[in-house]
């Protein structure tokens, strides 16, 4: 949002994908839902921590942990790239026998 070009990399795309996944699975945007306006949405994106919305079972909890990591405020706390995120997802799937 601050257009700090040196800080914009594939981890920004992972953040956006995390927002999309949360909205698809829960029906609610993690930052926009209930906001009073654009300024509040920006403040939420910069400050709010998204809690794991997927906690029905161990698979969902681990998947939610991945998504929450993709939504970290500091980019250095997110997966470095899509391959890392896919690798994490592959590990979750393998641990639970998901194909």
N, C-alpha and C positions, 0 to 999 in steps of 0.2 A: 504494500500500500504506500510505502514511503518512496518507492521507485529508486531504491539504492541498488543500482545495476550490478555492482560487484557481488552483492549478496543474493542475486536472483540466479538460481540454477535449478536442476531437476528436482531438488527438494521442495521448491515452491509448487511444482506440479503434484508432488506427493501430498502436500498439504491440501491442495484443491481436491484431489481424489478422495482424501479422507473425509472432507466436508461432504462430498457427493455421496460417499458410501453411507455415512451416518444419515443423511437425508433420505436416501432410498430405503434403508432398512427401518428407520423409525418414523418416517413421514414428517419429520421436523428438522429444519435447518439448525445446526448447533449454535449459531450465533445470531441468526435473524429472528427466530421464533420469540415473540413477545417483546421485541425491541420497540422503543418509542420513536425511532427514526434512524437515519443513516449514521449520525454521530455515535449513537449508542452501539450500533452494529460494529463500527470501526473500533470502538473502545473494547468491545467484547472480543473481537478477533485478536487484539493486542494483549488483552489481560486475562480473559477467562480460560480456565483449563477444562477441557472436555473430559468428563468422566466416562468410563467404559459403559456404553449403552447395551452391550451384548454380554449378559452374564447368566444366561439360562443354564448353561452347562460348561464343562471345561473347554470344549472346542470353541464355543462362542466367546468365552472369556479370553482365551488366547488370541482369537481373531480380533476381538475388541482391543486388546493390548497393542496389537500391531497398528490398528487404526488410530488409537490414541497417541502412539509414538509418531505416526505420520502427522498428527495435529499439534505437535510440540511447537511452542513459540520460537524457541531457538533452533535454527536450522541444523546446527551441529548435533542436536539430539534426535533428529529424524534419520531414517535410513538414508545412506549416501546417494542412492539412485534406485531406479525401478528394479534393477537386478537384485539388489539387497532386499527390497521389500518382497519380491517374488520368492527369493530364497527362504525368507522367514515364513511366508505363506506355505511354501512346499514342506517345510519342517513341521508346521502345524498339521497340515493334511496327512503327512506320513505318520505322525504320532497318533492320529485318530483314524487311520485307515480310510480317509476320504480320497476319492479318485477325482 
